Amino acid sequence: MIPVSFRFDEAIPLAVDLRPSLPLSEFFGVRPLFPAKTERATVWKLYAPTTAAWVPGILDCYVQDAFSRFGRTAEVRIYDPDSTIEQIYPRDTPLELWVSERGSPLALRMGGFVSKVTTDAGTTTLKLLAHDFWIRRRAVFKTYSSQTVSAILEDLITTLTPLEWNPALVSITYDRTLSATWKGEYLDVVIAELANGSDGEEWGADDSMQFFFRPRAANRSPRDFVEGEYYDARFSEDGQIEINKATVYWGTSPTTGAVSVQDRAAQLALKEKFGAPRAVVIEVVKTYPEITSEDEARQKASAILADRQVIRTGTIRTWGGTGIRPGDVCSVVVPDQQVNGTYRVAQIEYAWASGETTVKLAENAGGVVDVLVELSDEVSRIDARAADGDAALLEIVDLTEEIVTDVELRVYTRAIPDDMFVFGDTGAGGGVGHPDVGGGLLGDRRGDRVQVI
């Protein structure tokens, strides 16, 4: 402690103690040359795999992991007085966030690439998107004839993305042989179509930039949220979501089919409720090989929809939990809100500065159903039994017609004399001259157009 005294007049002495914990930047706009070090129960570190080096000077980070693979993002704030971070780690640079909780060994928690860089007052913030976003960046213009699903996937991933293809991470329940043509569909839509035609496998890119495609599994969460394991919990009636679409795959080969029944009014009501950009669809998909007719399948789908399975959702504020993953199953007990059951993790957010972890949960009821990962996102199923992907769906809600445009480009040249833009008298050929001597006009002596391409 360094005592410093200020005297405004003889009657008002003011003593100020300059302590390391005093927030000088807030009161006087003073910034320390080196950020203060604080002990935290959870430690995050940033690693650059391309240079095999740890990035120094991390001040704060925010990590969001979601069941929706395209909801996985992070932001890292770095001490950067010389503003060199953007040159060292420009856009698309792969980076990894590693974490240690209460002295445990460092573990890779999220891998992604730089999507945005902002600099302010001696610090630089890197926004990261998970490697899954590489899948969303490309459109597919390809035709396959009598190819297996695994062969199609390998070609798509290796030719359209920088992701690594590791056969050990690809497990397809029904590796069918098919012929297909895609004219501009985005890659994630194509992969989802291939998954739906098999067994509804989950897919994406892992934190090491490797593509995976595998049957869905529900893992047990390392944490249960009972009294004493959270700061705050909110499970309001507004968080209850009803299924508004039911799809039934019926029959066995060669007589199979698919029927979809939905409540469009309920979908639009959720759109208005959450301010979503489109109708919110909460779907359950079932397979019934024992059903032998379309009418029976339609009755079954209608019965599922009429049952109005209610999925209760909520949010819990806690701490730590770096081992929790979206999709994990956990027990939740909140006595004052009459919550006591099994839930699945839809999304988890880590805020290093505050030390808080926010977990969004969905009741694990009626099979396994996905929930709103973010309230503005569309809801879709996260599990379904094996379905015949060749079955024609009899009811179509949205049909988007992709438009492919052929562009024809031609290139022409025209010769221009060397003296055309010379200052001075215009002379016979024109030019840029003084008005008093007949100039001031730009003479056009260009030659005829000559096509080169």
N, C-alpha and C positions, 0 to 999 in steps of 0.2 A: 504494500500500500504506500502510495506517494501522496502526502498531504500538500494541497495547494490552496492558498487563501486568496480571495478576491475582496477588495473593499470598495463598495460603491460610494459610501460617505462614512463619516465617523460613527454613524448610529446603526448602520446595517452591514455587519460583517457576514461573509458567506464562505463557508468552507466546503470544498469539493474533494472527495476521495476518488482518485483514479484507480479503479479496480479492474481486473481482467474481465469481470462479468458485466461491467457497466456498458450499456448499449450506446456507445458514443455516436455510432452512425445515425441513430435515430434522433438524437438531440442536437448534434453539432454538424452532421454530415461528414464526420471523420471516418475514414475507412482504414483498418489496420493493413500494414504491408503484408502480413501473413494471417490467414484466418485462424481463429482460436480453435484449439483442439478440445473436443469433448468426448467423454466416454459414453458409448451407446450400447444397449444390450444387443442390438442387431447391427451388423456392419456390412455395407455394400461396397463392392469394388468393381471397377470397369476395366475390362481386358480387351486388347486389340489383337485378335488372332493372326492378322496378316503380318504384324511385326513382332508377335510373341512378347508383348510388353504390357504392363499395367499402366493405366492412365492415371497420373498423379493429380491431386488437388480436387477431388470430388467433395463438394459441399453438401449436396442434397440430391435425392432421386425419388421419383415416383414411378411405380410399376403397376400396370393393370394386366391381369391374366384373366381370360374369359373362356367360357366353353365355346363360344363362337371364335374360331381361329383368327378371324379378322377383327377381333376386339382386343388383341394383345398388343399393347403399346407401352412405352416408357419414356420418361424425360430425366435427363441427368444434368445437373448444374455444376459447372467446373470453374475453379479459380483460374482466371486467364487474364492477368493484367496486361500482357503484351498482345492480346487478341491473335494468338497463333493457332488456337485449336481448330478453327475452320480450315486452315491450310493443311493441318496435319490429318484431320479426319473429315474430309469433305463428304458431300452427299453420296449415298450408296456404300459407304465404308462399313464393313461388317464389324460389329462390336458385341461384347458379351457382358452381362451383369451377373456377378457372382455374389453370394451372400453367406454370412456366418451368423448364426443365432446363438447367443450365450456361450461363446467360445467354441462352438462346434467347427469342424473343418469347413473350409470354403466349398460351396457347391454351386454349380451353374444353375441359375434360376431363369434367365431369359437371354436368348440370342436374337439379334436382329441387325438392322442396318440403319444408317443415319438418313432420315428423310427431311430434316429441317434443322437449321442452325441459326440461333439468335444470340447477339452479344449485347450486354448492358452493364455499364459501371464495373468493369474489371472482371466480369464473369461471362461465361458462354454456356448456353443451354443447348444440348443436343436432344432432338426428338427422335426416338427409335421406333421403327415398326418391326414386328416379328417377321421372321423369314417366310411365314405363310403368305405375306403380301406379294412375294415374287410370283405366286400362282395367279394372282389377280391382275397382273400387269399385262398379260398377253392374251390376244384373241386367237382362236383356232380356225385355220383354213386348211383342213386336211380331210383325206378320204382313206378309209381302211377297208380292205376286202379280206374276209375270212381270217381275221386276226384275233388272238386271245386278248382278254382284258389286260392281262399282265404285259403283253407285248405293246399294246396301245399306250398304256400308262408309261412304260419305259421310254417310248419314243416321244411322247408329249413332254415329259419332264426333262429329258436330256437335250432336246432340241429347242425348247421354248423357255427354259429357266436355268439359272446358275446352280440350282440345287443338286446335291449329290444323289445318285441313284444307288441305293444299297439293297440288294435283293433280300437280305436278312430282315429288313424292316417292312417288307411287302408280303402280306398274307391275305389272299383273296379266297373267300369261302366258295364261291362258284365262279371259277375262271373260265367263263364261257367263250366260245368263238363267235364273233359277230362281224358284220359289215356295217359301217357307219360313215356318214359325211357330215362335217360341221363347217358352216360358212359364216364365220365371224363371231361365234359364241365365245364368251370368255372362258379361260381355262378352268377356273373354279367351277363353273356351271357344268362343263363337260365331265370333270372328275366326279362331281356329285351325281351326275346321270349314270356314270359307270358304277358308282357305289350303290345307288338305288337298284340297279339291275342285278346286283349280287345279293348281299345280305345287309345292306345299309351300313357298311364299314365306315369307321372314322378315318380321316386322312388329313394331311397337312405337312408342315415342315417342323422338324424338331429344333432345339436350340443350337445344335451343331450344324445346321444347314443341310440336313439330310431329309429326303422325302420319306413319309411313312404312309401306309395304307393297311389297316388292320381291323379285325372284328372289335366291336365296342365291348368295353368291360367297365364295371363299376367297382372302384377301389375304395377301401375303407380309409377315411380321413384320419390323419395322425392326431387330430383334435376334435373333441366333442364340445358343444357349446351349452354348458349347463351353468347354473348359478356359480359365480366366482370366476368364470372363464371369459367374461366379456364386460365391457363398460356399459353398453346400451344395446337394446334390441327393440326393433319396431316391426310388428306383424299386424298391420291394420287390416280392416275389412277391404280397404281399397286395394290391398295387395293380392286379393283373390282373383284368380284368372280361370275362366271356364274354357274347356275345349270347344272350338267352333268349327272344326273340320275333322271328319273321320274318313279314312281310306281303307278299304278292305280288298286284299288280294285273295282270290278264291280258286278252288279246284286244283287239279294236278294235271301235268302234261299228258296228252296234248290239249285237253279242254281246260283252259284257264282264263281268268279275266280279272279286271280291277274296277271297283266302283268307288267314287268319291262323293260324299254328301257333306254339305257345309251350311253354316248360318252366316250369310253375308251381312245381315243387319248387325249381328254381334261383332263381326270383324270391323265394320265401320264405326261401331260404338267405341271400340277400343282405340281405333285411330284417333277419334276426337278426344277421348279421355287422356291419352298420353301425348297428343300433339305429334303423332307419327306422320311421316310423309306419305304413307300408304296404308291400306287396310292391314290390320294386325291379325295374322293367321296363327292359331295354336292348334296343331294337328296331332292326331294319334293315328298310327298306321298298324294294322293288324293283318295277319295271314291266317286263313282258314282253309286248309286243304280239303277238309271234309264237306265244305259247301260245293254243290254241284250245279248251281244255276245262278244267273244274273239277278233274278228277282229275289232269291234268298239272300244273296250277298248285299243287295240294296237294303233289304229289311234289317240285316245285321248292322250295316253302317248307320242307318237311321236310328236304331236302338242305342248304339254307342253314343251318338250325338245327343239323343234325347236324355240319356242318363246324366248329362251335364256334370261330368266329373270336375270337381272344383280343385284347383291346384293353388294352394296358399303360398304366397311368397313373402319374403321379409328381408331385412337388412340388420346385420349385427356389427357393432364397433368393438374391436378387441385389440390385441397386440400380438406381435410375432407372427407365428403361423406360416413361416416361409416354406414349410414342407407340404402345405395344403395345395391341392391342385383342383382346377375346375372339373366337375363331374364326380368328385369324391363324395361318398356317403357318410353322413355324420348324424349324431343324435343332438337334438335341440330341445332344451327345456327352458321355457320362459313362463313361470307360474302366473304372473300378473296379467298375461295376455292369452292364457289358456293354450299355450303352445307346448306340446309334449309329443314328439314323434321323430321320424326319420326324414331327413332332408338331403338334398344334393346341392353341391356348390355350383352356382352359375357363374359367379365372377368374384375375384378377389383383388383388392387394391392395397398396395403398401405405400405409405407416406413416411419416408425416413425421418424427416425433420421433426414431425410431431410424434413419431413412434406408434402411430395408429394404423391398424389394419381394418379395412371394411370388407365384409363378406356378404354377398347377395346369395340368398338361398331359395330353393324351390322344393315344395313338399314332394317327397318320393312316393307318389301314389298313382294308381291306375297304370301300372307298368312304369316305364321310365320316360318322362316327357320333358322336353326342353322348355325353358322359360325365357322371359325377356331378360337378355343379358344386359342390355341397356334399354330403357323404357321406350326409346324411339325406334328400336330394331324389330324386325319381323321375327316371330317365334316359329320354330320348326321342330320336328321330332328329333330325338337323340337316340332312338332305338326302334327297331322293328324286327320281327322275325323274318326268316327267309321269304323272299317274294319273287315271283316270276317277272323279271324285268321286261320280257317280251309282251306281256299282257297290255292290251290297249286300255287306257283310262277313259271311261265313258263320259265323265263330266270334266270339262276343262274350264277353269276359272279365268285365267289370264293367258292369252296367246300373243306372244311378242314376235313379230315378223322382222327378222334381221334384214337390212337392205344393203346389198353389195353394189358399190358404184365402180364402174370402169372409167378410168381417167386416161385421156389421150393427150400427150404433151408434145408440142412442136417448138423448136428453137430456131430463130432466124438471126442473121447478122446483117449490118449495113455499114458500108465503108464511109469514114469521115475524113476529109482532107486535114493535113497537119496544121494548116494556117486558118482553119475555120474559126477558132476562138482566140486569134491573135489580136491584141489591142492595136489600134492605129486607124489609118484611113481605110475605108471599106474597100476601095479599089473595085475591081470588076467582080470579085467573088464574094463580096460582103464580108462582114466581120464585126468586131466590137470596136467602134471608133467614136471620135468626138463629134457631136451633132453639128458643130460649126464647119466641119470639113466633109459632111455627108455621111458621117458614121452614125452610131447609135442604134443600128439595126443588126439583128443576128441573121446572117445569111444562111440559108439551108442548102448545102451542097452535098448532102448525104446521097450515097448510091442506093440502088434498088435492094430490096430484101432478098437475102439468099438463105434458103433453108439448109441447116446443117444437121438437124436431128428430126 
